[in-house]
């Protein structure tokens, strides 16, 4: 699910604030791994 949210954030469909708190850390890790840590704020 984290990858799905990360993809939606990258495409501009969602923001990091839209991610449920339970998986925010996982989504952040995916974005950091992709070199897009600026999107995880």
C-alpha positions in Angstrom: 0.0 0.0 0.0 2.9 2.3 0.7 4.1 2.0 -2.9 0.6 2.9 -4.1 0.5 6.1 -2.0 4.0 7.0 -3.1 3.0 6.6 -6.7 0.0 8.8 -6.2 2.1 11.5 -4.5 4.7 11.4 -7.4 1.9 11.8 -9.9 0.4 14.7 -7.9 -2.9 13.0 -7.2 -2.2 13.0 -3.4 0.0 14.8 -0.9 1.9 13.3 2.0 -0.7 14.8 4.3 -3.3 12.5 2.7 -1.4 9.4 3.7 -2.9 7.6 6.8 -0.6 8.0 9.8 -0.2 4.3 10.1 1.8 4.0 6.9 3.4 7.4 6.6 6.8 6.1 7.7 6.7 3.4 5.0 5.6 5.9 2.3 8.4 8.2 3.4 10.9 5.4 3.1 9.7 4.6 -0.5 10.0 8.2 -1.5 13.5 8.5 0.0 14.6 5.4 -1.8 13.4 7.0 -5.0 15.4 10.2 -4.3 12.2 12.2 -3.8 12.4 12.9 0.0 11.2 16.4 -0.6 7.7 15.0 -1.4 7.6 13.4 2.1 6.9 16.6 4.0 
